[in-house]
Amino acid sequence: MSKLPGWLGQLGAELTKIGERLEERRAEADDEHDTPGRASSVTTGAEPGSGAEPGTGDHVPPPPAYAPDVAARPDPVAAIPWGMRVAAEAGWRLLVLAGTLWVLMRVISAVQLVVLAFAAALLVTAMLQPTVERLRRAGLPRGLATAGTAILGFVIMGLVGWFVVWQVMDNLDSLSDQVQTGIADLKNWLLDSPFHVTEKQINDVAKNLSDTVGTNTEAITSAGLQGVTVMVEFLTGMLLAMFSTLFLLYDGKRIWLWVLKLVPAQARPGVAGAGPRAWRTLTAYVRGTVIVALIDAIFIGLGIYFLNVPLAVPLAVFIFLFAFIPLVGAVVSGALAVVVALVTQGVFTALLVLVVVLAVQQIEGHILQPFILGRAVRVHPLAVVLSVAAGGMIAGIGGAVVAVPLVAVTNTVVGYLRAYGQEGSRRHSPPPHGATALDAAPTPAPGSPPEETGDDGNGQEEPVADARKEV
C-alpha cells in the first residue's frame, strides 16, 4: 500500500506531459493553418522527435537555413510599363468611342432623309422663331402667330424658287444663242492668244466632247432617271421639313422639356443650361448667315446686271443659297457666275465678274462675318473646312450645309459643360481654412481707401462696408 501514492504521482506526471504535448501539437496546427504558404503544409513528413517515420506524417520539416531564397514572381500588371498601360487604357476607350460613332453614322445613313429634313427644320425654325415671338408680344395667340409666320415664310421661299425657274425658262432661248456666240468668240480669242492654241486642237477637244456624250448616252439616261428619284426624295424631305417646322415653332418648349426627361438626373442641370445657349448660337448663326448671303447676292447680282451678263437674278439667287455652305459655296457660286459671263460675254467681262466676286467675298470674310456673326459662333477656318468636307462626304450638299452650325453648336455646348463642371467641382470642394483661407481672402486693390471698421459690441472689430451690404 505504501507504493500506491508514488505510482499515482507518476501517472499524474505522465498525464500532464501528454496534455502539454497535445497543447503544443494544437498550437502548431493553428500556426500552420494561419500561414498556408509554409513548406511544412505542402508535403507529408514527420515531426522531429515524434518517433514517426518520414513520409508517414502530414508535414515536412522546414528548409535548411543555407537554402537560397526564391524570389516571388511579380504581378503581370506591375511588370507592364506605365506608358504602355496608359496607352492600352486610352486605346480601348477610343475603340469604344469609334465603334459608337460608326454605329451612329450607320443609323444616320439609313435614315438620312429624315435627319436632313429635321436639320433643315431646325435651321428654318431658328430663322422664323424671332418673328413668332414678336407677334406673340404684340398680342396674337400662339397658334395664329405660328401659322402666320410659317405660311408667310413658306410662301416667300416658294415665290423665290418659282421666280428663279421662270427666269431660267424665259431666257433659255436667248441664252442658247448667246452661248453659241460666246463659244465662237472664245475660240477666236484662243486662236489669237499667246497660248499658241491651234484650230486643230480646238476641233479635237470639241470632237472628244461630242464622242464622250455619244458613247455615254446610257449613263446620261440613267443619271436622268436617278435625278427624278432625287427630285422625289427632295420633295418628300421638303414636306417633312415643313411639317417639323410647324411643330417646332408651335410646341418647341414642351418638346425640349420632354427631351430633358430622357437625360439622367445627375446630368440634367448641365444639359438644361447648355440647351438655351446652343439654341441662341444656332439662331445667331442662321440670322447672320442670311444677312451675309443676302448682301453677297445683292452686290454680286448688281455687278452681274450692270455688266449685261444674262440670268443675273437667278445667279444672284444661287449665290444666296450657296452662301449657306461656308467657303465652298462662295467658290462654286462665284465660279458659276464667271463661267456664264465667259460663254456669253467674253473673256474681258468674265474677268470683271471675277473681280466683283472676289471683292465682295473679301469684304464678307473680313468685315461682314466678324461684325454680324461676332464671337458667338466663331469657328476656326480649319474646323470649317474639315467639317464641310466631312459633311459633304457623309450626306452630300445637305451634310455640307448643316456641318458648320453643328460644329458651332457643339463648341458652345462643350464650353458651357466644361465651365459648369469646373464650377460644380469648386462648389463641392471643402472651404479653405488656416493659411489657405488667408491666401484666398480678397485683398483691397492698390490705391483703394482703407476699409472702415466698427465695434460689434463684443470688443471685436467688423467691416462697416460688409455690414452695409448685408443691411
Secondary structure as the mmCIF struct_conf table of DSSP 4:
data_model
#
loop_
_struct_conf.conf_type_id
_struct_conf.id
_struct_conf.beg_label_comp_id
_struct_conf.beg_label_asym_id
_struct_conf.beg_label_seq_id
_struct_conf.end_label_comp_id
_struct_conf.end_label_asym_id
_struct_conf.end_label_seq_id
TURN_TY1_P TURN_TY1_P1 SER A 2 LYS A 3
HELX_RH_AL_P HELX_RH_AL_P1 LEU A 4 ASP A 34
TURN_TY1_P TURN_TY1_P2 PRO A 36 GLY A 37
BEND BEND1 ARG A 38 ARG A 38
HELX_RH_3T_P HELX_RH_3T_P1 ALA A 39 SER A 41
TURN_TY1_P TURN_TY1_P3 VAL A 42 VAL A 42
BEND BEND2 THR A 43 THR A 43
TURN_TY1_P TURN_TY1_P4 PRO A 48 GLY A 49
BEND BEND3 SER A 50 SER A 50
HELX_LH_PP_P HELX_LH_PP_P1 ALA A 52 GLU A 53
TURN_TY1_P TURN_TY1_P5 PRO A 54 GLY A 55
BEND BEND4 THR A 56 ASP A 58
HELX_LH_PP_P HELX_LH_PP_P2 PRO A 61 PRO A 64
TURN_TY1_P TURN_TY1_P6 ALA A 65 TYR A 66
BEND BEND5 ALA A 67 ALA A 67
HELX_LH_PP_P HELX_LH_PP_P3 PRO A 68 ASP A 75
HELX_RH_AL_P HELX_RH_AL_P2 PRO A 76 ALA A 79
BEND BEND6 ILE A 80 ILE A 80
HELX_RH_AL_P HELX_RH_AL_P3 TRP A 82 ALA A 110
TURN_TY1_P TURN_TY1_P7 VAL A 111 VAL A 111
HELX_RH_AL_P HELX_RH_AL_P4 GLN A 112 ARG A 137
TURN_TY1_P TURN_TY1_P8 ALA A 138 GLY A 139
HELX_RH_AL_P HELX_RH_AL_P5 ARG A 142 ASP A 170
TURN_TY1_P TURN_TY1_P9 ASN A 171 ASN A 171
HELX_RH_AL_P HELX_RH_AL_P6 LEU A 172 ASP A 192
BEND BEND7 SER A 193 SER A 193
TURN_TY1_P TURN_TY1_P10 PRO A 194 PHE A 195
HELX_RH_AL_P HELX_RH_AL_P7 GLU A 199 THR A 215
TURN_TY1_P TURN_TY1_P11 ASN A 216 ASN A 216
HELX_RH_AL_P HELX_RH_AL_P8 THR A 217 LYS A 261
TURN_TY1_P TURN_TY1_P12 LEU A 262 LEU A 262
BEND BEND8 VAL A 263 VAL A 263
TURN_TY1_P TURN_TY1_P13 ALA A 265 ALA A 267
HELX_RH_AL_P HELX_RH_AL_P9 ARG A 268 PHE A 306
TURN_TY1_P TURN_TY1_P14 LEU A 307 ASN A 308
BEND BEND9 PRO A 310 LEU A 311
HELX_RH_AL_P HELX_RH_AL_P10 ALA A 312 PHE A 322
TURN_TY1_P TURN_TY1_P15 ALA A 323 PHE A 324
BEND BEND10 ILE A 325 ILE A 325
TURN_TY1_P TURN_TY1_P16 PRO A 326 LEU A 327
HELX_RH_AL_P HELX_RH_AL_P11 VAL A 328 GLN A 345
HELX_RH_AL_P HELX_RH_AL_P12 VAL A 347 ILE A 363
HELX_RH_PI_P HELX_RH_PI_P1 GLU A 364 LEU A 368
HELX_RH_AL_P HELX_RH_AL_P13 GLN A 369 ILE A 372
TURN_TY1_P TURN_TY1_P17 LEU A 373 VAL A 377
HELX_RH_AL_P HELX_RH_AL_P14 PRO A 381 HIS A 428
BEND BEND11 SER A 429 SER A 429
HELX_LH_PP_P HELX_LH_PP_P4 PRO A 430 PRO A 432
TURN_TY1_P TURN_TY1_P18 GLY A 434 GLY A 434
HELX_RH_AL_P HELX_RH_AL_P15 ALA A 435 ALA A 440
BEND BEND12 ALA A 441 ALA A 441
HELX_LH_PP_P HELX_LH_PP_P5 PRO A 444 ALA A 445
TURN_TY1_P TURN_TY1_P19 PRO A 446 GLY A 447
HELX_LH_PP_P HELX_LH_PP_P6 SER A 448 GLU A 452
STRN STRN1 THR A 453 ASP A 455
BEND BEND13 GLY A 457 GLY A 459
STRN STRN2 GLU A 461 PRO A 463
HELX_RH_AL_P HELX_RH_AL_P16 VAL A 464 GLU A 470
#
